[in-house]
């Protein structure tokens, strides 16, 4: 099974993916952003736009996830924002056509909630450091409400562990119990956040 976690930047995809990874034995995380970063690094700076616009990214995501889901015996976790229906069809749609069991979840939240989350991860620079995410926020929230992006999961009032529990229940998966206390959970999420800071 592939679990694709969609949602706006700041919607909780990465934290939820790592929570599922921690509590779902045998699962593996495959992040399509890394394919995009690799493509960016091979291009001159003047040609680095949105890497999702590159057909090579969409083909690469399909091929890598097809390989992982075919040969890895556990669940493949994919945290990635995709809001363009054409690009969604070329990635999620193709994987389904290939015969993979792919469960898609759009993690949604009110605009104010997402802005608060982005501000918290801004490394003291607030929303300035997250200007790209903020510029895409309204369009992403609007697009992801469309039926083709179901299943929709509103996360405003759910902790990360609760979001993971809802996804697992919907997908028919059994998670190990969440044994983190409040402090340990905050530390774990902070470490995940630090590991995913981009400097380029």
Residue, then its C-alpha position, 0 to 999 in steps of 0.5 A: x500500500x502507498x499512503x500519499x499525504x497531500x496538503x498545503x505547505x505547513x499542513x502537517x504532512x511531514x510530521x504525520x509521515x514520521x509519526x506513521x513511520x514510527x508507529x507502523x512497523x515495516x513502513x518506509x518513507x519516500x519523499x518526492x521532494x528529493x527528486x525535485x531538489x536533485x533536478x533543481x541542482x542540475x539546472x542553472x539557477x535561472x531555470x529553477x522554477x517549480x520542479x513539479x512543472x518538469x515532466x522529468x519530476x512527474x515521471x521520476x516520482x511515478x517510477x520511484x514509487x512504482x519500484x518502491x511499492x512493487x518491491x518493498x513489503x511494507x507500507x510506502x509513505x509519501x508526503x507531497x503537496x500536489x494541487x494541479x489535477x494534471x500532475x495528480x493524474x500523472x503521479x497518483x493516477x498512474x500509480x493507481x492505474x499500475x495496480x497499486x493500492x494507493x490511499x490519498x489523504x489531503x491534510x487540511x486546516x484553516x488558513x490561520x492554523x496553517x499560518x501559525x504552523x508556518x510561523x512556528x517553523x520559521x526559525x525566528x524569521x516568522x513568515x519571511x522564511x516561508x514566503x513561498x509556502x504563504x504565496x501558495x497557501x490560498x490556492x492549495x487550500x482551495x484546490x485540495x477541497x475538490x473531490x478528486x483530492x479526497x479523502x479530506x482530513x481536517x487537522x486543526x484540532x487534532x494532534x499529530x498522533x491523532x491525525x496518524x490514528x485517523x489515517x491508519x483507521x481509514x486505511x485499515x492499518x494497525x499502529x503501535x500505541x503512542x507512548x510519547x508523553x507531551x514533552x517527548x512528543x514535542x521534542x520528537x516533532x522539533x527534531x523532525x522539523x530541524x531535519x527538514x530545514x532547507x538552506x538552498 
